[in-house]
């Protein structure tokens, strides 16, 4: 008798696309499987009238899904890795990290061809402190305003004239076949991506060996090494997944290039660090990036977030 695998997912179009993608790949690999989606509404989806940094961060998008794994109502949960907190609940793990899509941030506007074309004082929407600090670092004249909701909701607010431009993840737009809305994608040298951006992770119970064997072919070790390094820098900094912290790793053959960033939410101060070397020295590179940022005052910047009252 074939096994039934239940995938916990948020109800947003992007989350459903990601769960459907994993479902399709599993069925290609194991035609005898029965794979069902278990859509859930998370706390992060319910509270849309406040910035994420004020209500608990991106971990609010995964808690209900993880509870489903722990109580046995679900077998898998598919996450955007940039939303996953640094520490997982006891008994859960992410054994599969899928191949990375485009990690860059996308500039979207109905009136401007590119970021440099925005007029002085233009209103730009984002839900991310990481994006906010980098936008204001590049253009202190901008009005950067909070923008919550799923991808289609954010695009609708742009189309309604509430913003001159918005910034979203390029990967999500491509997955939803909305990449025609992208006017330009920021080079990582202009705007460093979030930890794990463009990557899907599959979470499950740590003691389910049978299921882990079924999903193992979906794992991309190249991407996993990069994401693990990015998350290690964030863990060492204690930044969480909603703080104005960025880290991006690129693996070419056996060489790992990493960049890290910590910024003030108002863009008045942004710290940069970089390190490169053999992939077997990944932990040393993570330590190097962290030390560079701490030496520049990262701890003080992150501590000041406790007094930050939002937008």
Secondary structure, 3 states (H helix, E strand, C coil): CCCEEEEEEECCHHHHHHHHHHHHHHHHHCCCCEEEEEEECCHHHHCCCCCHHHHCCHHHHCHHHHHHHHCCCCCEEEEEHHHCCCCCCCCEEEEEECCCCCCCEEEECCCCCCHHHCCCCCEEEECCHHHHHHHHHHCCCCEEEECCCCHHHHHHHHHCCCCCEEEEEHHHHHHCCCHHHCCEECCCCCCCCCCCCCCEEEEEECCCHHHHHHHHHHCCHHHHHHHHHHHHHHHHHCCCCCCCEEEEEEEECCEEEEEEEEECCCCCCEEEEEEEEEHHHHHHHHHHHHHHHHHCCHHHHHHHHHHCCCC
